[in-house]
Amino acid sequence: MSTIEQDKLLLEGLAIQDKASIETIYKSHFPMIQNLIINNKGSMDDASDTFQEAMIVLYQKSLDNEFQLNCLIKTYLYSVCKRIWLKKLQQIQRFGLQADDFEEYVAIEEDVTKHEKQQDRFHIMENALSKIGEPCKSLLEAYYIQKKHMNEIAAEFKYTNADNAKTQKYKCLMRLKKLFFAEYKHEN
């Protein structure tokens, strides 16, 4: 099923307040909006509020029999959220450009495409991490995600010292890079 067909089904589901459709829209598109808001002087709460307002707009449009979505849901939500956020920024006087002026500088389609490419790379990295195996996966997560120090990692993974843990982390990172780029080249 194509993305356009999926979006039509999701829009129909939204119109009847289908929980699964609403959750799918939220899970698929909120991260993109979160990045937009946080990268433009907003907080996580601002992102949630803005996304909720856009979902209300989309819901109201879904009830209108004459409304036809001429783009993907993500493009529509991104556009609505961007306008909502720009207006909020103007209201609190943290932003000097008018919303209409801003459109001249940043095309929505370019933003969505850039975000999609970034999401694709994240998925490739997730796949590479899932293939790397243990203890490499846990070691890299401990260092890069949990921000643990090498001494903690050495103790947790029972290495003789921090230098040995560092060497193992380097080997794991090289394996991860190899897996990532093998899949990245295959995808592109």
ROSE-4610 file (N, C-alpha, C; in Angstrom, 1 decimal, always signed):
// ROSE-4610
residu = [M/M/M/S/S/S/T/T/T/I/I/I/E/E/E/Q/Q/Q/D/D/D/K/K/K/L/L/L/L/L/L/L/L/L/E/E/E/G/G/G/L/L/L/A/A/A/I/I/I/Q/Q/Q/D/D/D/K/K/K/A/A/A/S/S/S/I/I/I/E/E/E/T/T/T/I/I/I/Y/Y/Y/K/K/K/S/S/S/H/H/H/F/F/F/P/P/P/M/M/M/I/I/I/Q/Q/Q/N/N/N/L/L/L/I/I/I/I/I/I/N/N/N/N/N/N/K/K/K/G/G/G/S/S/S/M/M/M/D/D/D/D/D/D/A/A/A/S/S/S/D/D/D/T/T/T/F/F/F/Q/Q/Q/E/E/E/A/A/A/M/M/M/I/I/I/V/V/V/L/L/L/Y/Y/Y/Q/Q/Q/K/K/K/S/S/S/L/L/L/D/D/D/N/N/N/E/E/E/F/F/F/Q/Q/Q/L/L/L/N/N/N/C/C/C/L/L/L/I/I/I/K/K/K/T/T/T/Y/Y/Y/L/L/L/Y/Y/Y/S/S/S/V/V/V/C/C/C/K/K/K/R/R/R/I/I/I/W/W/W/L/L/L/K/K/K/K/K/K/L/L/L/Q/Q/Q/Q/Q/Q/I/I/I/Q/Q/Q/R/R/R/F/F/F/G/G/G/L/L/L/Q/Q/Q/A/A/A/D/D/D/D/D/D/F/F/F/E/E/E/E/E/E/Y/Y/Y/V/V/V/A/A/A/I/I/I/E/E/E/E/E/E/D/D/D/V/V/V/T/T/T/K/K/K/H/H/H/E/E/E/K/K/K/Q/Q/Q/Q/Q/Q/D/D/D/R/R/R/F/F/F/H/H/H/I/I/I/M/M/M/E/E/E/N/N/N/A/A/A/L/L/L/S/S/S/K/K/K/I/I/I/G/G/G/E/E/E/P/P/P/C/C/C/K/K/K/S/S/S/L/L/L/L/L/L/E/E/E/A/A/A/Y/Y/Y/Y/Y/Y/I/I/I/Q/Q/Q/K/K/K/K/K/K/H/H/H/M/M/M/N/N/N/E/E/E/I/I/I/A/A/A/A/A/A/E/E/E/F/F/F/K/K/K/Y/Y/Y/T/T/T/N/N/N/A/A/A/D/D/D/N/N/N/A/A/A/K/K/K/T/T/T/Q/Q/Q/K/K/K/Y/Y/Y/K/K/K/C/C/C/L/L/L/M/M/M/R/R/R/L/L/L/K/K/K/K/K/K/L/L/L/F/F/F/F/F/F/A/A/A/E/E/E/Y/Y/Y/K/K/K/H/H/H/E/E/E/N/N/N]
num = [1/1/1/2/2/2/3/3/3/4/4/4/5/5/5/6/6/6/7/7/7/8/8/8/9/9/9/10/10/10/11/11/11/12/12/12/13/13/13/14/14/14/15/15/15/16/16/16/17/17/17/18/18/18/19/19/19/20/20/20/21/21/21/22/22/22/23/23/23/24/24/24/25/25/25/26/26/26/27/27/27/28/28/28/29/29/29/30/30/30/31/31/31/32/32/32/33/33/33/34/34/34/35/35/35/36/36/36/37/37/37/38/38/38/39/39/39/40/40/40/41/41/41/42/42/42/43/43/43/44/44/44/45/45/45/46/46/46/47/47/47/48/48/48/49/49/49/50/50/50/51/51/51/52/52/52/53/53/53/54/54/54/55/55/55/56/56/56/57/57/57/58/58/58/59/59/59/60/60/60/61/61/61/62/62/62/63/63/63/64/64/64/65/65/65/66/66/66/67/67/67/68/68/68/69/69/69/70/70/70/71/71/71/72/72/72/73/73/73/74/74/74/75/75/75/76/76/76/77/77/77/78/78/78/79/79/79/80/80/80/81/81/81/82/82/82/83/83/83/84/84/84/85/85/85/86/86/86/87/87/87/88/88/88/89/89/89/90/90/90/91/91/91/92/92/92/93/93/93/94/94/94/95/95/95/96/96/96/97/97/97/98/98/98/99/99/99/100/100/100/101/101/101/102/102/102/103/103/103/104/104/104/105/105/105/106/106/106/107/107/107/108/108/108/109/109/109/110/110/110/111/111/111/112/112/112/113/113/113/114/114/114/115/115/115/116/116/116/117/117/117/118/118/118/119/119/119/120/120/120/121/121/121/122/122/122/123/123/123/124/124/124/125/125/125/126/126/126/127/127/127/128/128/128/129/129/129/130/130/130/131/131/131/132/132/132/133/133/133/134/134/134/135/135/135/136/136/136/137/137/137/138/138/138/139/139/139/140/140/140/141/141/141/142/142/142/143/143/143/144/144/144/145/145/145/146/146/146/147/147/147/148/148/148/149/149/149/150/150/150/151/151/151/152/152/152/153/153/153/154/154/154/155/155/155/156/156/156/157/157/157/158/158/158/159/159/159/160/160/160/161/161/161/162/162/162/163/163/163/164/164/164/165/165/165/166/166/166/167/167/167/168/168/168/169/169/169/170/170/170/171/171/171/172/172/172/173/173/173/174/174/174/175/175/175/176/176/176/177/177/177/178/178/178/179/179/179/180/180/180/181/181/181/182/182/182/183/183/183/184/184/184/185/185/185/186/186/186/187/187/187/188/188/188]
x = [+0.8/+0.0/+0.9/+0.6/+1.4/+1.2/+2.1/+2.0/+0.7/+0.4/-0.8/-2.0/-2.1/-3.3/-3.3/-2.2/-2.1/-2.6/-2.1/-2.5/-4.0/-4.6/-6.1/-6.8/-6.3/-6.9/-6.8/-5.6/-5.4/-6.3/-6.5/-7.4/-8.8/-9.2/-10.6/-10.7/-9.7/-9.7/-9.7/-9.0/-9.0/-10.4/-11.1/-12.4/-13.4/-13.2/-14.1/-13.5/-12.4/-11.6/-11.1/-10.6/-10.1/-8.7/-8.7/-7.5/-6.2/-6.2/-5.1/-4.6/-5.5/-5.1/-4.4/-5.0/-4.5/-3.1/-2.9/-1.6/-0.6/-1.0/-0.1/+0.4/-0.5/-0.2/+0.8/+0.5/+1.3/+2.7/+2.8/+4.1/+4.9/+4.3/+5.0/+5.5/+4.8/+5.0/+5.4/+5.2/+5.6/+7.1/+7.9/+9.4/+9.8/+9.3/+9.6/+9.2/+8.1/+7.6/+8.4/+8.7/+9.5/+10.9/+11.5/+12.8/+12.6/+11.5/+11.2/+11.1/+10.3/+10.1/+11.4/+12.0/+13.2/+14.3/+14.5/+15.5/+15.2/+14.0/+13.6/+13.1/+13.9/+13.7/+12.5/+12.1/+11.0/+11.4/+10.4/+10.7/+9.8/+10.0/+9.2/+7.7/+7.4/+6.0/+5.4/+6.3/+5.9/+5.6/+6.5/+6.3/+5.0/+4.7/+3.5/+2.2/+2.3/+1.1/+0.9/+2.0/+1.9/+1.4/+1.9/+1.4/-0.1/-0.5/-1.9/-2.8/-2.4/-3.2/-3.3/-2.1/-2.1/-3.0/-3.0/-3.9/-5.4/-5.7/-7.1/-7.5/-6.5/-6.8/-7.0/-6.2/-6.3/-7.6/-7.9/-9.2/-10.4/-10.4/-11.5/-11.6/-10.4/-10.4/-10.9/-10.6/-11.0/-12.5/-13.2/-14.6/-15.3/-14.6/-15.1/-15.1/-16.2/-16.3/-15.7/-15.6/-15.0/-13.4/-12.9/-11.5/-10.7/-9.7/-8.9/-7.5/-6.8/-5.4/-4.6/-3.9/-3.1/-1.6/-1.3/+0.1/+0.0/+1.2/+1.2/+0.8/+0.3/+0.0/+1.1/+2.3/+3.5/+3.8/+3.6/+3.9/+2.8/+1.6/+0.5/+0.7/+1.0/+1.2/+2.4/+3.5/+4.7/+4.4/+3.6/+3.3/+2.4/+1.4/+0.5/+1.3/+2.1/+2.9/+3.9/+4.5/+5.4/+4.7/+3.6/+2.8/+2.4/+1.9/+1.5/+2.7/+3.8/+5.0/+5.5/+5.5/+6.0/+5.1/+3.8/+2.9/+3.1/+3.4/+3.6/+4.9/+5.9/+7.2/+7.0/+6.2/+5.9/+5.2/+4.2/+3.5/+4.4/+5.3/+6.2/+7.4/+7.4/+8.4/+9.9/+10.0/+11.3/+11.8/+10.9/+11.2/+10.9/+11.8/+11.6/+10.9/+11.0/+10.4/+8.9/+8.1/+6.7/+6.7/+5.6/+5.4/+5.5/+4.9/+4.9/+6.3/+7.1/+8.5/+9.3/+9.1/+9.9/+9.7/+8.6/+8.4/+9.3/+9.8/+10.7/+12.1/+12.4/+13.7/+13.8/+12.8/+12.8/+11.6/+11.8/+10.7/+10.4/+9.1/+8.6/+9.1/+8.9/+9.3/+10.8/+11.7/+13.1/+13.3/+12.6/+12.7/+12.3/+11.1/+10.6/+11.6/+12.1/+13.1/+14.3/+14.8/+16.0/+15.7/+14.6/+14.2/+14.1/+13.5/+13.3/+14.7/+15.6/+17.0/+17.6/+17.4/+18.0/+17.3/+16.0/+15.3/+15.8/+16.0/+16.5/+17.9/+18.7/+20.0/+19.9/+18.9/+18.7/+18.2/+17.4/+16.9/+18.0/+18.9/+20.1/+21.0/+21.1/+22.0/+21.3/+20.0/+19.3/+19.5/+19.4/+19.6/+21.0/+22.0/+23.4/+23.6/+23.0/+23.2/+22.6/+21.5/+20.8/+21.6/+22.5/+23.3/+24.7/+25.1/+26.5/+26.7/+25.6/+25.8/+26.3/+26.3/+26.8/+28.2/+29.0/+28.8/+28.9/+29.2/+29.4/+28.2/+27.0/+25.8/+25.7/+25.8/+25.7/+26.8/+28.0/+29.1/+29.0/+28.6/+28.4/+27.3/+26.2/+25.1/+25.5/+26.3/+26.7/+27.6/+28.4/+29.3/+28.5/+27.8/+27.3/+25.9/+25.1/+23.7/+23.6/+24.2/+24.1/+25.2/+26.2/+27.2/+28.1/+28.3/+29.1/+30.6/+31.4/+32.8/+33.5/+34.7/+35.4/+35.6/+35.9/+36.1/+34.9/+33.7/+32.4/+32.2/+32.5/+32.3/+33.2/+34.5/+35.5/+35.0/+34.4/+33.9/+32.7/+31.8/+30.5/+30.8/+31.7/+31.9/+33.1/+33.7/+34.7/+36.0/+36.4/+37.7/+38.7/+39.9/+41.0/+41.2/+41.0/+41.1/+40.4/+40.4/+39.7/+40.3/+41.6/+42.2/+41.8/+41.6/+41.1/+39.6/+38.9/+37.5/+37.5/+38.4/+38.5/+38.8/+39.8/+40.2/+39.0/+38.3/+37.1/+36.0/+35.8/+34.8/+35.2/+36.5/+37.0/+36.7/+37.0/+36.8/+35.3/+34.5/+33.0/+32.5/+33.1/+32.7/+33.1/+34.2/+34.7/+33.7/+33.3/+32.4/+31.1/+30.6/+29.3/+29.4/+30.5/+30.7/+30.6/+31.3/+31.3/+29.9/+29.1/+27.8/+26.9/+27.1/+26.3/+26.5/+27.8/+28.1/+27.8/+27.9/+27.5/+26.0/+25.2/+23.7/+23.4/+24.1/+23.9/+24.2/+25.3/+25.6/+24.5/+24.0/+23.0/+21.7/+21.4/+20.1/+20.2/+21.4/+21.5/+22.1]
y = [-1.2/+0.0/+1.2/+2.2/+3.4/+4.3/+5.2/+6.2/+7.1/+7.4/+8.2/+7.5/+6.2/+5.4/+5.2/+5.0/+4.9/+6.2/+7.3/+8.6/+8.8/+8.4/+8.5/+7.7/+6.5/+5.6/+6.2/+6.8/+7.4/+8.6/+9.4/+10.6/+10.1/+9.0/+8.5/+8.0/+7.4/+6.9/+8.1/+9.1/+10.3/+10.9/+10.9/+11.5/+10.8/+9.5/+8.7/+8.5/+9.2/+9.2/+7.8/+7.1/+5.8/+5.9/+5.3/+5.4/+4.9/+3.8/+3.3/+4.3/+5.0/+5.9/+7.2/+7.6/+8.8/+8.5/+7.3/+6.9/+6.7/+6.2/+6.1/+7.4/+8.4/+9.7/+10.3/+10.2/+10.8/+10.2/+8.8/+8.2/+8.4/+8.5/+8.7/+10.2/+11.1/+12.5/+13.4/+13.0/+13.9/+14.2/+13.1/+13.4/+14.5/+14.6/+15.6/+17.0/+17.1/+18.4/+18.7/+17.7/+18.0/+18.6/+18.1/+18.6/+20.1/+20.3/+21.6/+22.6/+22.3/+23.3/+23.5/+22.4/+22.4/+23.2/+23.0/+23.6/+25.1/+25.5/+26.9/+27.5/+27.4/+28.1/+27.6/+26.4/+25.8/+24.7/+24.3/+23.2/+22.0/+20.9/+19.7/+20.0/+20.8/+21.2/+22.0/+22.9/+23.7/+22.8/+21.8/+20.8/+20.1/+19.6/+18.8/+19.7/+20.9/+21.8/+22.2/+22.4/+22.8/+21.6/+20.4/+19.2/+19.0/+19.2/+19.0/+20.0/+21.2/+22.2/+21.8/+21.3/+20.9/+19.6/+18.7/+17.6/+18.0/+19.0/+19.5/+20.1/+20.8/+21.4/+20.2/+19.2/+18.1/+17.3/+17.2/+16.5/+17.2/+18.6/+19.4/+19.3/+19.3/+19.1/+17.7/+16.7/+15.4/+15.2/+16.0/+16.0/+16.7/+17.5/+18.3/+17.4/+17.0/+16.1/+16.7/+18.0/+18.7/+18.8/+18.5/+18.6/+17.5/+17.8/+16.8/+17.1/+16.2/+16.3/+16.2/+17.2/+17.2/+17.0/+16.6/+16.3/+15.2/+14.7/+13.7/+14.4/+13.5/+14.0/+14.7/+14.1/+14.7/+16.1/+16.3/+17.6/+18.6/+18.2/+19.0/+19.4/+18.4/+18.7/+19.6/+19.4/+20.2/+21.6/+21.8/+23.2/+23.9/+23.2/+23.7/+24.1/+23.1/+23.3/+24.5/+24.6/+25.6/+27.0/+27.1/+28.4/+28.7/+27.7/+27.9/+28.3/+27.7/+28.0/+29.4/+29.8/+31.1/+32.2/+31.9/+32.9/+33.0/+31.9/+31.9/+32.7/+32.5/+33.2/+34.7/+35.1/+36.5/+37.1/+36.3/+36.8/+37.1/+36.3/+36.5/+37.3/+37.9/+38.8/+38.3/+37.0/+36.4/+36.2/+36.6/+36.4/+37.6/+38.1/+39.4/+39.2/+38.1/+38.0/+37.7/+38.1/+37.7/+36.3/+35.6/+34.2/+34.1/+35.0/+35.0/+35.2/+36.1/+36.3/+35.1/+34.3/+33.2/+32.1/+32.0/+31.0/+31.2/+32.5/+32.7/+32.1/+32.0/+31.5/+30.0/+29.3/+27.9/+27.2/+26.4/+25.7/+24.5/+24.3/+23.2/+21.9/+21.7/+20.4/+20.1/+21.1/+20.9/+20.4/+21.0/+20.6/+19.2/+18.8/+17.5/+16.5/+16.8/+15.9/+15.7/+16.8/+16.8/+15.9/+16.1/+15.3/+13.8/+13.5/+12.1/+11.4/+12.2/+11.6/+11.3/+12.2/+12.0/+10.8/+10.7/+9.5/+8.2/+8.2/+7.0/+6.6/+7.6/+7.3/+6.7/+7.3/+6.7/+5.3/+5.0/+3.6/+2.6/+3.1/+2.3/+2.1/+3.1/+3.0/+2.0/+2.1/+1.1/-0.3/-0.5/-1.9/-2.3/-1.4/-1.8/-2.1/-1.4/-1.7/-3.0/-3.3/-4.6/-5.8/-5.6/-6.6/-6.8/-5.8/-5.8/-6.8/-7.2/-8.2/-7.7/-8.6/-8.3/-8.7/-8.1/-7.0/-5.6/-5.6/-4.3/-3.4/-3.9/-3.1/-2.4/-3.2/-2.7/-1.7/-2.0/-1.2/+0.2/+0.2/+1.5/+2.3/+1.6/+2.3/+2.9/+2.1/+2.6/+3.9/+3.9/+5.1/+6.3/+6.0/+7.1/+7.5/+6.6/+7.0/+7.3/+6.4/+6.5/+7.4/+7.8/+8.7/+8.3/+7.0/+6.5/+6.7/+6.8/+7.0/+5.6/+5.7/+4.4/+3.6/+4.2/+3.4/+2.6/+3.3/+2.6/+1.4/+1.7/+0.7/-0.5/-0.2/-1.3/-2.2/-1.5/-2.3/-3.1/-2.5/-3.1/-4.3/-4.2/-5.2/-6.1/-5.9/-6.7/-6.7/-5.5/-5.3/-5.0/-5.3/-5.1/-3.6/-2.7/-1.3/-0.5/+0.9/+1.8/+1.7/+1.6/+1.5/+0.3/-0.8/-2.0/-1.8/-1.1/-0.8/+0.1/+1.1/+2.1/+1.4/+0.4/-0.3/-1.1/-1.8/-2.6/-1.7/-0.5/+0.4/+0.8/+1.1/+1.5/+0.3/-0.9/-2.0/-2.2/-2.0/-2.1/-1.0/+0.2/+1.3/+1.1/+0.5/+0.2/-0.8/-1.8/-2.8/-2.2/-1.3/-0.6/+0.2/+1.0/+1.8/+0.9/-0.2/-1.1/-1.6/-2.0/-2.4/-1.3/-0.1/+1.0/+1.4/+1.5/+2.0/+0.9/-0.3/-1.4/-1.3/-1.0/-0.9/+0.5/+1.5/+2.8/+2.9/+2.2/+2.2/+1.3/+0.3/-0.5/+0.2/+1.1/+1.8/+3.0/+3.5/+4.7/+4.3]
z = [+0.0/+0.0/+0.0/-0.9/-1.0/+0.2/+0.4/+1.5/+1.4/+0.2/-0.1/+0.4/+0.0/+0.4/+1.9/+2.5/+4.0/+4.7/+4.1/+4.7/+4.5/+3.4/+3.3/+4.3/+4.6/+5.6/+7.0/+7.2/+8.5/+8.7/+7.6/+7.7/+8.0/+7.3/+7.5/+9.0/+9.5/+10.9/+11.8/+11.5/+12.4/+12.4/+11.3/+11.3/+12.2/+12.4/+13.3/+14.6/+14.9/+16.2/+16.5/+15.5/+15.7/+16.4/+17.5/+18.4/+17.7/+17.0/+16.3/+15.2/+14.5/+13.5/+14.1/+15.2/+15.9/+16.5/+17.1/+17.6/+16.5/+15.3/+14.2/+13.7/+13.6/+13.1/+14.1/+15.4/+16.5/+16.4/+16.5/+16.5/+15.3/+14.1/+12.9/+12.7/+13.2/+12.8/+14.0/+15.2/+16.3/+16.4/+16.2/+16.3/+15.3/+14.2/+13.2/+13.7/+14.3/+14.9/+16.1/+16.9/+18.1/+17.7/+16.6/+16.2/+15.7/+14.9/+14.4/+15.6/+16.6/+17.7/+18.5/+18.9/+19.8/+19.1/+17.8/+17.0/+16.7/+17.1/+16.9/+18.2/+19.2/+20.5/+21.3/+21.1/+21.8/+22.8/+23.6/+24.5/+24.1/+24.9/+24.7/+24.8/+25.9/+26.1/+24.9/+24.4/+23.2/+22.0/+21.8/+20.7/+20.9/+22.1/+22.3/+22.1/+22.6/+22.4/+20.9/+20.3/+18.8/+18.0/+18.3/+17.6/+17.9/+19.1/+19.5/+18.7/+18.6/+17.8/+16.4/+15.8/+14.4/+14.2/+15.2/+15.1/+15.2/+15.9/+16.0/+14.6/+14.0/+12.7/+11.7/+11.7/+10.8/+11.0/+12.3/+12.7/+12.1/+12.3/+11.7/+10.2/+9.6/+8.1/+7.7/+8.5/+8.1/+8.2/+8.9/+9.0/+7.9/+7.2/+6.0/+4.8/+4.3/+3.1/+1.8/+1.8/+0.6/+0.7/+1.9/+2.1/+1.4/+0.6/-0.1/+0.3/+0.9/+1.2/+0.0/-0.4/-1.7/-1.4/-0.2/+0.1/+1.2/+1.6/+2.7/+4.0/+4.9/+6.3/+6.9/+6.8/+7.5/+6.9/+5.6/+5.0/+5.5/+5.6/+6.1/+7.5/+8.4/+9.8/+10.0/+9.2/+9.4/+9.0/+7.9/+7.5/+8.6/+9.1/+10.1/+11.4/+11.8/+13.0/+12.9/+11.7/+11.5/+11.6/+11.0/+11.1/+12.5/+13.2/+14.6/+15.4/+15.3/+16.1/+15.7/+14.5/+14.1/+14.7/+14.7/+15.3/+16.8/+17.5/+18.9/+19.2/+18.3/+18.5/+18.3/+17.3/+17.1/+18.3/+18.9/+20.1/+21.3/+21.4/+22.6/+22.2/+21.0/+20.5/+20.6/+20.3/+20.2/+18.8/+17.8/+16.4/+15.6/+14.8/+14.1/+12.8/+12.1/+10.8/+10.9/+9.9/+9.8/+9.3/+9.6/+9.2/+7.6/+6.9/+5.5/+4.9/+5.6/+5.2/+5.4/+6.4/+6.7/+5.7/+5.0/+4.0/+2.8/+2.6/+1.5/+1.8/+3.1/+3.4/+3.5/+4.0/+4.3/+3.6/+2.6/+2.0/+2.8/+3.1/+3.9/+3.3/+2.0/+1.4/+1.6/+1.6/+1.9/+3.3/+4.3/+5.7/+5.8/+5.3/+5.4/+4.8/+3.6/+2.9/+3.8/+4.3/+5.2/+6.4/+7.0/+8.2/+7.8/+6.7/+6.2/+6.0/+5.4/+5.3/+6.6/+7.5/+8.9/+9.5/+9.4/+10.0/+9.4/+8.0/+7.4/+7.9/+8.1/+8.7/+10.1/+10.9/+12.3/+12.2/+11.2/+11.1/+10.7/+9.8/+9.4/+10.6/+11.4/+12.6/+13.6/+13.8/+14.7/+14.2/+12.9/+12.3/+12.5/+12.3/+12.6/+14.0/+14.9/+16.4/+16.7/+16.1/+16.4/+15.9/+14.8/+14.3/+14.9/+15.7/+16.2/+17.3/+18.0/+19.0/+20.3/+21.3/+22.6/+22.8/+23.6/+24.5/+23.8/+22.5/+21.8/+21.9/+21.7/+21.7/+23.1/+24.2/+25.5/+25.9/+25.4/+25.7/+25.0/+23.8/+23.1/+23.7/+24.0/+24.7/+26.0/+26.7/+28.0/+27.9/+26.9/+26.6/+26.0/+24.9/+24.1/+24.6/+25.1/+25.4/+26.9/+27.7/+29.2/+29.7/+28.8/+29.2/+30.4/+30.5/+31.5/+31.2/+32.3/+32.2/+31.9/+31.4/+31.0/+32.3/+33.4/+34.7/+35.0/+34.9/+35.2/+34.2/+32.9/+31.9/+32.2/+32.5/+32.8/+33.9/+35.0/+36.1/+35.7/+35.0/+34.6/+33.7/+32.7/+31.7/+32.1/+33.3/+33.9/+33.0/+32.5/+31.9/+33.0/+32.7/+33.8/+34.1/+33.1/+33.4/+32.3/+32.5/+31.6/+30.2/+30.1/+28.8/+28.0/+28.6/+27.9/+27.5/+28.3/+27.9/+26.8/+26.8/+25.7/+24.4/+24.4/+23.2/+22.7/+23.6/+23.2/+22.6/+23.2/+22.6/+21.2/+21.0/+19.7/+18.7/+19.0/+18.1/+17.8/+18.8/+18.6/+17.7/+17.9/+17.1/+15.6/+15.4/+14.0/+13.4/+14.2/+13.6/+13.3/+14.2/+14.0/+12.7/+12.5/+11.3/+10.1/+10.1/+9.0/+8.6/+9.6/+9.4/+8.9/+9.5/+9.1/+7.6/+7.3/+5.9/+4.9/+5.2/+4.3/+4.0/+5.0/+4.7/+4.1/+4.5/+4.0/+2.5/+2.0/+0.6/-0.1/+0.5/-0.1/-0.3/+0.7/+0.7/-0.4/-0.6/-1.4/-2.8]
